[in-house]
Amino acid sequence: MNIKKYKGLVYALTYYLIAFLISIIVYLLYGWTYIHGPGLHHLTFILFLFGGFIWNIYSAFKYFQNRHRFYKQLMSIHSLVVGGIIIVFLVAYFQNNNYEPVNFMENDMKSISIINKQDTSICINEKGDTIFLRIRDRVLIDEITKITTTNNK
């Protein structure tokens, strides 16, 4: 096997492997403290993606100037990585977009009173019906989960 023939492929795969390993090391060192936003390891990989994008633009210019196979392989690997990440984000978005929030106003509950005393919690709607009752560790009445499961169907 002639390694010079696949030089661009090896360089691009090595670049993204190093990016992935550095992101893992950053995650192991700093963790992910704020779960609702990107962590430092995400930002590290995004920085590598930005560098790969710049490298891809440079490779496109060089490819159209010289028509070398090296630059064509670089462009294909960069495009596959970025395209794969975009596909993962789109799949995650469309899978999680099916959630519909529960609207309690549709169930004739215009107001809810919540009473907490010592070990007892009670939720009462405006009609005076108890929709949730918990005494110590036992839940005796739980109409809220019934409402949410019927609305989600």
N, C-alpha and C positions, 0 to 999 in steps of 0.2 A: 504494500500500500504506500503510495507516494503522499507524504504529509504536506508537501508544498501545494498539492492539488486542492487540499481542504484547509488551507491556512486561514482563510476568512471565517470559516465555520468554527474552527478551533478557537480563534481569538474571541469571537462573539460569545461562544458558550463559556469560555473561561471568564470573560468579563461578567456575565450574569451569574455564574457560579460564585465568583468572589463577592458580588453584590449580595447574593443570598446569604452567604456565610457571614459577611460583616453585619447584615441585618439580624441574623440569629445571635451573634455575639453581643450586639447592642441590646437586644431584647433580654438576654441573660444577665447583662450587667445592670440595666436600668429598669427592666420590667415594663409594664403597661399600667401606669398609675391612674390615668383618667380614661376609663373604659368607653366614654361617650365620644371621644375624639381620637384622632390618630396618635399613635405612640411614636417615640423617637425612632424605633425600628422601622415603622412605616415611612417616616420622613427620610430616613437613610436610603431606603429602597427607591423612593420617589426621586431622590437626588440622583441615584444611579440611572433611573429611567430617563431623567432629563439629560444626563450625560450620554446615554445611548441614543436619544433622539438627535442630539447635536452630532454624534458620530455617524448616525444614519444620514443626515443631511450632507455631511462631508463626503460620505461614501457615494451618495447619489451624484454629487458633482464630479467626483473622481471617476465614477463609472462612465458617465457620459463623455468625459474627456478621453479616457484611456481604453474603455471597454474591457477591463480586467475582470476575471472571474472572482478574484479576491473580494472586490467591492460588492459584487452581486450577492455573494454568500453572506456578507455582513448585513446588507440591507434585508435579506430574507429572514435572517435570525432576529434582527431587531423588530421587524414587522410582525413576526410570529409571536414574540414576547408581548408586545404592546397589544396586538389583536387578542391574544389569550386573556390578558388582564381585562380588556374591555368586555369580552364575552362573559367572564366571571362576574363582573359588576352588573351587567344586564340581567343575567340569570338570577343573581341574588335580589336585584330590584324587583323583578317581575314575580318572584316567588313570595316575597314578603309584602307585596302590594295588595294581596287579597284580603288583608285584615280590615274588618269593618268595625268601627267603634260602637259600643252599646249605647243606644239612646234610651235613657230611662223615661223620657217624656212621652214616648209612644205607649208606655204601659200605665198611663194614668197616675204616674208618680210625679207630682209637680213640686213636692217638698219632702224632704226626709229629715227626721230628727234623730240625732245620735246621742245616746246617753251612755256615759262610761262612769261607773261607780265601783271602786275597789276591783273586784274580780269579775264584774258583770258588764257586758256590752249589749246594748239594745239599739236597733235601728227601726224606726216606725215611720210609715208613710203618712200622707195627709189625711187618709181615711181612718187612721188609727190601727191599721193592720201591722202586726209585727213581721218584718221581713228578715230580720236577723237577730238571733238571741244566743249569746255565749255566756255561760257561767263557768268561771275558772277555765279549765282546759277543754270542756265539753261544749260543742256547738249543738244546740237543741233545735233551732230553726234556722234554715239557710235558704231563703227564697231568692237571694241575689244570684247565686250560681245557676239556679233553675231559669231565671230570666235571661242571663247571658248565654246559656247553652241553647235556649229556644230561639233567640235572636240571631245566633250565628249559623243556624241551619238553613 
